């Protein structure tokens, strides 16, 4: 399955972004309110400056305590982003996520972000694919 197909299965709520300079406290509130695991840090909703996840915030809380909540997302975000393209396969994306130990990946078209997929989205797509393959094999064996 391709990333483009995964994007089509997602609700079209768009990618939740925050501008650089947003406080960590505001980012944590947005993550909690929206019930999501990561925010893209972007000046315009298309260019990716970084990504800040629940893990990033918890890591900094553990390291520096609650004082980090008053700082900006720029100080806790991951700036070296690994993205994918629409024509990448689910297997390629899973491999990148596993190797990089992250759970969210922006989908890029050149320098423009066109979507965001999570490891949950990719696993769901692979499970759907595997179920279809299983059904096809069972049909062949049973003569349907």
N, CA, C and O of each residue as an XYZ file, in Angstrom:
576
protein
N       0.848     -1.174      0.000
C       0.000      0.000      0.000
C       0.897      1.243      0.000
O       1.951      1.259      0.637
N       0.475      2.257     -0.707
C       1.246      3.496     -0.814
C       0.766      4.533      0.201
O      -0.369      4.484      0.675
N       1.643      5.457      0.516
C       1.309      6.550      1.437
C       0.088      7.321      0.938
O      -0.751      7.732      1.740
N      -0.020      7.519     -0.365
C      -1.169      8.245     -0.917
C      -2.477      7.547     -0.558
O      -3.476      8.214     -0.293
N      -2.485      6.219     -0.545
C      -3.682      5.460     -0.186
C      -3.972      5.579      1.311
O      -5.132      5.643      1.720
N      -2.935      5.608      2.108
C      -3.110      5.770      3.552
C      -3.721      7.134      3.850
O      -4.622      7.244      4.681
N      -3.236      8.167      3.179
C      -3.767      9.513      3.392
C      -5.256      9.586      3.062
O      -6.009     10.292      3.732
N      -5.681      8.854      2.024
C      -7.096      8.866      1.630
C      -7.999      8.256      2.688
O      -9.180      8.595      2.760
N      -7.463      7.359      3.511
C      -8.278      6.697      4.532
C      -8.405      7.525      5.802
O      -9.253      7.237      6.645
N      -7.581      8.537      5.945
C      -7.604      9.362      7.156
C      -8.708     10.414      7.068
O      -9.053     10.892      5.987
N      -9.250     10.762      8.234
C     -10.202     11.872      8.278
C      -9.474     13.123      7.813
O      -8.308     13.326      8.154
N     -10.145     13.955      7.043
C      -9.481     15.133      6.477
C      -9.567     16.320      7.426
O     -10.147     17.355      7.099
N      -8.977     16.152      8.611
C      -8.934     17.239      9.583
C      -7.742     18.152      9.343
O      -7.600     19.175     10.012
N      -6.891     17.795      8.402
C      -5.676     18.558      8.170
C      -4.636     18.218      9.221
O      -4.898     17.472     10.165
N      -3.468     18.772      9.039
C      -2.375     18.555      9.975
C      -2.412     19.668     11.008
O      -2.511     20.845     10.662
N      -2.331     19.293     12.275
C      -2.334     20.285     13.341
C      -0.915     20.828     13.474
O       0.037     20.080     13.696
N      -0.797     22.145     13.332
C       0.515     22.791     13.403
C       0.497     23.883     14.462
O      -0.558     24.389     14.845
N       1.675     24.228     14.918
C       1.868     25.388     15.786
C       3.030     26.183     15.215
O       3.957     25.605     14.646
N       2.993     27.495     15.359
C       4.124     28.281     14.855
C       5.322     28.198     15.787
O       5.165     27.958     16.984
N       6.522     28.396     15.243
C       7.694     28.493     16.120
C       7.432     29.577     17.160
O       6.761     30.569     16.877
N       7.960     29.386     18.353
C       7.757     30.354     19.420
C       6.575     30.036     20.320
O       6.379     30.704     21.336
N       5.781     29.026     19.966
C       4.669     28.609     20.814
C       5.230     28.012     22.099
O       6.237     27.305     22.067
N       4.587     28.290     23.222
C       5.082     27.751     24.493
C       4.858     26.244     24.547
O       3.926     25.720     23.938
N       5.715     25.566     25.276
C       5.580     24.126     25.463
C       4.252     23.835     26.163
O       3.596     22.841     25.850
N       3.852     24.686     27.100
C       2.573     24.507     27.800
C       1.404     24.553     26.820
O       0.488     23.738     26.919
N       1.423     25.479     25.891
C       0.360     25.587     24.888
C       0.365     24.359     23.978
O      -0.696     23.844     23.625
N       1.539     23.896     23.601
C       1.641     22.697     22.769
C       1.066     21.489     23.506
O       0.328     20.698     22.919
N       1.401     21.344     24.795
C       0.877     20.231     25.586
C      -0.642     20.313     25.688
O      -1.329     19.294     25.609
N      -1.161     21.514     25.863
C      -2.618     21.703     25.920
C      -3.268     21.296     24.596
O      -4.303     20.629     24.594
N      -2.670     21.692     23.478
C      -3.206     21.349     22.161
C      -3.177     19.843     21.943
O      -4.142     19.271     21.438
N      -2.079     19.196     22.320
C      -1.987     17.738     22.188
C      -3.090     17.063     23.004
O      -3.732     16.125     22.531
N      -3.302     17.535     24.206
C      -4.313     16.961     25.081
C      -5.724     17.191     24.559
O      -6.534     16.265     24.508
N      -6.012     18.420     24.174
C      -7.347     18.773     23.683
C      -7.692     18.020     22.410
O      -8.808     17.521     22.260
N      -6.739     17.938     21.495
C      -6.984     17.285     20.199
C      -6.817     15.767     20.265
O      -7.159     15.055     19.320
N      -6.285     15.276     21.395
C      -6.058     13.836     21.588
C      -5.166     13.264     20.486
O      -5.483     12.255     19.856
N      -4.032     13.951     20.277
C      -3.063     13.528     19.275
C      -1.693     13.405     19.931
O      -1.497     13.861     21.058
N      -0.750     12.790     19.228
C       0.558     12.526     19.805
C       1.673     13.464     19.389
O       2.746     13.459     19.991
N       1.426     14.278     18.351
C       2.500     15.148     17.859
C       1.922     16.348     17.125
O       0.819     16.302     16.580
N       2.698     17.416     17.127
C       2.366     18.643     16.400
C       3.525     18.982     15.473
O       4.693     18.811     15.823
N       3.183     19.459     14.295
C       4.206     19.962     13.388
C       4.449     21.427     13.725
O       3.506     22.206     13.860
N       5.704     21.791     13.859
C       6.073     23.185     14.074
C       6.311     23.774     12.696
O       7.199     23.339     11.963
N       5.499     24.776     12.353
C       5.535     25.325     10.995
C       5.146     26.795     11.016
O       4.175     27.175     11.672
N       5.894     27.618     10.305
C       5.539     29.037     10.253
C       4.298     29.316      9.402
O       3.642     30.343      9.576
N       3.974     28.395      8.475
C       2.881     28.673      7.542
C       1.947     27.487      7.285
O       1.071     27.568      6.424
N       2.128     26.395      8.018
C       1.287     25.223      7.814
C       1.738     24.327      6.674
O       1.145     23.271      6.455
N       2.765     24.718      5.950
C       3.269     23.921      4.818
C       4.746     23.547      4.963
O       5.134     22.410      4.695
N       5.552     24.497      5.382
C       6.981     24.226      5.591
C       7.162     23.669      7.003
O       6.560     24.167      7.953
N       7.986     22.643      7.135
C       8.192     21.976      8.416
C       9.489     22.469      9.058
O      10.580     22.289      8.516
N       9.342     23.096     10.224
C      10.519     23.513     10.991
C      10.935     22.428     11.973
O      12.110     22.301     12.317
N       9.952     21.646     12.422
C      10.230     20.583     13.382
C       8.955     19.863     13.748
O       7.883     20.131     13.205
N       9.097     18.941     14.686
C       7.953     18.211     15.211
C       8.137     18.075     16.713
O       9.233     17.778     17.190
N       7.071     18.291     17.446
C       7.119     18.147     18.899
C       6.063     17.122     19.289
O       4.894     17.227     18.917
N       6.509     16.132     20.045
C       5.618     15.040     20.432
C       5.439     15.016     21.943
O       6.140     15.703     22.687
N       4.487     14.212     22.370
C       4.285     14.006     23.806
C       5.577     13.520     24.439
O       5.938     13.950     25.534
N       6.264     12.638     23.762
C       7.517     12.096     24.284
C       8.557     13.189     24.494
O       9.272     13.187     25.496
N       8.642     14.129     23.542
C       9.606     15.222     23.676
C       9.326     16.032     24.942
O      10.240     16.383     25.688
N       8.048     16.320     25.165
C       7.664     17.128     26.323
C       7.928     16.373     27.618
O       8.476     16.943     28.561
N       7.550     15.105     27.680
C       7.774     14.307     28.887
C       9.265     14.163     29.166
O       9.695     14.225     30.318
N      10.046     13.971     28.121
C      11.506     13.846     28.287
C      12.082     15.104     28.936
O      12.905     15.022     29.848
N      11.640     16.267     28.454
C      12.144     17.526     29.013
C      11.624     17.767     30.425
O      12.351     18.291     31.269
N      10.383     17.394     30.690
C       9.857     17.501     32.064
C      10.702     16.668     33.021
O      11.037     17.121     34.116
N      11.040     15.468     32.613
C      11.861     14.597     33.444
C      13.266     15.128     33.625
O      13.869     14.949     34.683
N      13.784     15.768     32.617
C      15.161     16.268     32.656
C      15.272     17.599     33.391
O      16.179     17.798     34.200
N      14.328     18.523     33.100
C      14.458     19.889     33.632
C      13.342     20.315     34.561
O      13.418     21.378     35.177
N      12.323     19.510     34.669
C      11.211     19.862     35.549
C      10.225     20.796     34.869
O      10.363     21.102     33.684
N       9.221     21.252     35.630
C       8.131     22.040     35.060
C       8.544     23.388     34.453
O       7.753     24.001     33.736
N       9.743     23.851     34.722
C      10.200     25.129     34.158
C      10.225     25.089     32.638
O      10.095     26.127     31.990
N      10.390     23.907     32.063
C      10.455     23.801     30.596
C       9.115     24.141     29.945
O       9.078     24.433     28.750
N       8.027     24.110     30.693
C       6.710     24.404     30.124
C       6.588     25.856     29.675
O       5.770     26.173     28.812
N       7.393     26.729     30.252
C       7.362     28.149     29.881
C       8.243     28.446     28.669
O       8.182     29.540     28.108
N       9.058     27.478     28.268
C       9.924     27.667     27.112
C       9.139     27.455     25.830
O       7.950     27.136     25.865
N       9.805     27.634     24.703
C       9.116     27.478     23.416
C       9.365     26.083     22.836
O      10.327     25.401     23.189
N       8.475     25.692     21.947
C       8.605     24.375     21.314
C       9.927     24.245     20.565
O      10.430     23.138     20.376
N      10.483     25.360     20.145
C      11.765     25.344     19.427
C      12.859     24.656     20.245
O      13.779     24.063     19.680
N      12.759     24.735     21.587
C      13.803     24.175     22.444
C      13.619     22.682     22.707
O      14.552     22.031     23.177
N      12.442     22.120     22.417
C      12.212     20.699     22.693
C      11.886     19.880     21.450
O      11.877     18.650     21.503
N      11.619     20.548     20.336
C      11.196     19.837     19.123
C      12.351     19.086     18.479
O      13.521     19.383     18.722
N      12.004     18.122     17.666
C      12.967     17.450     16.806
C      13.052     18.269     15.526
O      12.053     18.453     14.831
N      14.242     18.757     15.220
C      14.407     19.638     14.060
C      14.822     18.875     12.799
O      14.532     19.312     11.685
N      15.491     17.749     12.972
C      15.923     16.954     11.812
C      14.816     15.959     11.465
O      14.791     14.833     11.963
N      13.924     16.391     10.621
C      12.731     15.619     10.306
C      12.998     14.635      9.171
O      13.633     14.963      8.169
N      12.494     13.428      9.362
C      12.503     12.424      8.305
C      11.080     12.379      7.776
O      10.139     12.108      8.521
N      10.931     12.643      6.499
C       9.611     12.627      5.884
C       9.494     11.513      4.869
O      10.434     10.756      4.631
N       8.322     11.433      4.280
C       8.091     10.458      3.221
C       7.349     11.148      2.087
O       6.934     12.300      2.207
N       7.188     10.423      0.979
C       6.479     10.950     -0.186
C       5.226     10.114     -0.429
O       5.094      9.009      0.096
N       4.321     10.647     -1.219
C       3.077      9.946     -1.544
C       3.304      8.571     -2.157
O       2.522      7.645     -1.937
N       4.384      8.446     -2.929
C       4.614      7.190     -3.628
C       5.479      6.197     -2.851
O       5.861      5.159     -3.392
N       5.791      6.503     -1.588
C       6.508      5.542     -0.745
C       5.543      4.437     -0.315
O       4.342      4.668     -0.182
N       6.072      3.254     -0.102
C       5.235      2.142      0.343
C       5.121      2.147      1.869
O       5.947      2.733      2.569
N       4.093      1.488      2.358
C       3.896      1.356      3.798
C       5.095      0.656      4.441
O       5.516      1.022      5.538
N       5.636     -0.344      3.762
C       6.802     -1.053      4.294
C       8.009     -0.126      4.445
O       8.724     -0.193      5.445
N       8.237      0.741      3.451
C       9.353      1.696      3.523
C       9.171      2.646      4.702
O      10.120      2.935      5.431
N       7.947      3.126      4.882
C       7.660      4.066      5.968
C       7.835      3.386      7.321
O       8.424      3.966      8.234
N       7.325      2.158      7.458
C       7.497      1.418      8.708
C       8.974      1.225      9.030
O       9.381      1.332     10.187
N       9.771      0.943      8.011
C      11.195      0.757      8.233
C      11.854      2.046      8.714
O      12.663      2.023      9.642
N      11.509      3.178      8.082
C      12.065      4.469      8.504
C      11.656      4.795      9.940
O      12.475      5.264     10.730
N      10.390      4.549     10.277
C       9.907      4.840     11.629
C      10.592      3.946     12.657
O      10.955      4.403     13.742
N      10.767      2.681     12.316
C      11.424      1.751     13.226
C      12.890      2.127     13.418
O      13.386      2.167     14.544
N      13.572      2.398     12.323
C      14.989      2.767     12.402
C      15.188      4.061     13.191
O      16.117      4.167     13.992
N      14.310      5.046     12.961
C      14.451      6.338     13.627
C      13.804      6.408     14.992
O      13.982      7.390     15.713
N      13.044      5.368     15.364
C      12.352      5.305     16.654
C      11.414      6.491     16.854
O      11.429      7.143     17.898
N      10.594      6.759     15.830
C       9.578      7.807     15.951
C       8.260      7.294     15.411
O       8.212      6.296     14.692
N       7.186      7.993     15.767
C       5.846      7.498     15.465
C       5.040      8.378     14.523
O       3.917      8.025     14.164
N       5.581      9.497     14.123
C       4.865     10.416     13.226
C       5.799     10.878     12.122
O       6.981     11.132     12.351
N       5.243     10.983     10.911
C       6.069     11.355      9.769
C       5.279     12.266      8.833
O       4.191     11.908      8.384
N       5.833     13.451      8.540
C       5.163     14.306      7.561
C       5.302     13.737      6.153
O       6.337     13.178      5.787
N       4.244     13.891      5.380
C       4.254     13.492      3.978
C       4.578     14.753      3.184
O       3.885     15.765      3.290
N       5.629     14.677      2.398
C       6.141     15.861      1.719
C       5.969     15.759      0.203
O       6.045     14.681     -0.387
N       5.737     16.907     -0.392
C       5.757     17.063     -1.842
C       6.761     18.182     -2.090
O       6.417     19.363     -2.045
N       8.000     17.795     -2.350
C       9.080     18.790     -2.410
C       9.323     19.326     -1.008
O       9.576     18.560     -0.078
N       9.244     20.660     -0.858
C       9.428     21.290      0.449
C       8.112     21.559      1.162
O       8.102     22.167      2.233
N       7.010     21.117      0.586
C       5.679     21.383      1.146
C       5.121     20.137      1.831
O       5.152     19.043      1.266
N       4.613     20.309      3.051
C       3.962     19.212      3.749
C       2.533     19.082      3.230
O       1.801     20.069      3.148
N       2.142     17.858      2.881
C       0.787     17.633      2.375
C      -0.031     16.734      3.297
O      -1.219     16.516      3.057
N       0.595     16.214      4.345
C      -0.120     15.357      5.283
C       0.804     14.879      6.373
O       1.997     15.181      6.385
N       0.228     14.124      7.292
C       0.993     13.544      8.395
C       0.432     12.153      8.638
O      -0.783     11.975      8.731
N       1.317     11.167      8.741
C       0.860      9.831      9.067
C       1.546      9.348     10.336
O       2.680      9.720     10.636
N       0.832      8.517     11.063
C       1.376      7.951     12.297
C       1.668      6.474     12.079
O       1.230      5.880     11.095
N       2.401      5.901     12.995
C       2.694      4.480     12.899
C       1.391      3.691     12.983
O       1.276      2.623     12.381
N       0.412      4.202     13.721
C      -0.892      3.551     13.788
C      -1.581      3.512     12.436
O      -2.195      2.508     12.074
N      -1.480      4.609     11.685
C      -2.061      4.647     10.335
C      -1.419      3.599      9.437
O      -2.105      2.917      8.675
N      -0.105      3.475      9.531
C       0.629      2.557      8.661
C       0.347      1.108      9.060
O       0.162      0.252      8.195
N       0.315      0.833     10.351
C       0.018     -0.527     10.806
C      -1.401     -0.921     10.396
O      -1.626     -2.047      9.951
N      -2.349     -0.013     10.543
C      -3.730     -0.290     10.133
C      -3.793     -0.624      8.633
O      -4.492     -1.553      8.227
N      -3.065      0.134      7.828
C      -3.043     -0.113      6.389
C      -2.451     -1.484      6.079
O      -2.972     -2.209      5.231
N      -1.373     -1.840      6.757
C      -0.742     -3.149      6.527
C      -1.672     -4.274      6.959
O      -1.753     -5.298      6.281
N      -2.380     -4.101      8.080
C      -3.314     -5.136      8.531
C      -4.449     -5.320      7.531
O      -4.886     -6.443      7.281
N      -4.922     -4.223      6.964
C      -5.966     -4.296      5.936
C      -5.456     -5.061      4.723
O      -6.155     -5.911      4.171
N      -4.228     -4.748      4.317
C      -3.609     -5.440      3.189
C      -3.484     -6.941      3.455
O      -3.804     -7.766      2.598
N      -3.014     -7.277      4.654
C      -2.833     -8.683      5.006
C      -4.171     -9.425      5.048
O      -4.248    -10.581      4.632
N      -5.215     -8.779      5.541
C      -6.542     -9.399      5.578
C      -7.051     -9.662      4.164
O      -7.646    -10.707      3.899
N      -6.818     -8.717      3.259
C      -7.244     -8.903      1.869
C      -6.473    -10.060      1.223
O      -7.054    -10.865      0.494
N      -5.177    -10.140      1.489
C      -4.375    -11.237      0.945
C      -4.855    -12.575      1.492
O      -4.958    -13.554      0.754
N      -5.149    -12.613      2.789
C      -5.654    -13.837      3.426
C      -6.961    -14.273      2.779
O      -7.135    -15.446      2.448
N      -7.877    -13.329      2.601
C      -9.172    -13.642      1.981
C      -8.983    -14.155      0.545
O      -9.663    -15.092      0.127
N      -8.077    -13.551     -0.196
C      -7.816    -13.984     -1.571
C      -7.241    -15.397     -1.589
O      -7.646    -16.217     -2.414
N      -6.313    -15.689     -0.698
C      -5.721    -17.028     -0.638
C      -6.752    -18.070     -0.230
O      -6.792    -19.163     -0.794
N      -7.588    -17.730      0.752
C      -8.627    -18.657      1.162
C      -9.595    -18.924      0.014
O     -10.038    -20.055     -0.186
N      -9.922    -17.869     -0.743
C     -10.808    -18.022     -1.898
C     -10.209    -18.939     -2.945
O     -10.913    -19.755     -3.539
N      -8.910    -18.807     -3.172
C      -8.247    -19.667     -4.156
C      -8.236    -21.119     -3.686
O      -8.466    -22.034     -4.476
N      -7.972    -21.325     -2.413
C      -7.917    -22.681     -1.873
C      -9.295    -23.340     -1.897
O      -9.423    -24.522     -2.220
N     -10.310    -22.573     -1.556
C     -11.675    -23.111     -1.498
C     -12.331    -23.134     -2.879
O     -13.404    -23.714     -3.050
N     -11.693    -22.509     -3.854
C     -12.207    -22.533     -5.215
C     -13.263    -21.499     -5.505
O     -14.117    -21.714     -6.365
N     -13.225    -20.371     -4.804
C     -14.204    -19.291     -5.055
C     -13.734    -18.392     -6.154
O     -14.421    -17.433     -6.503
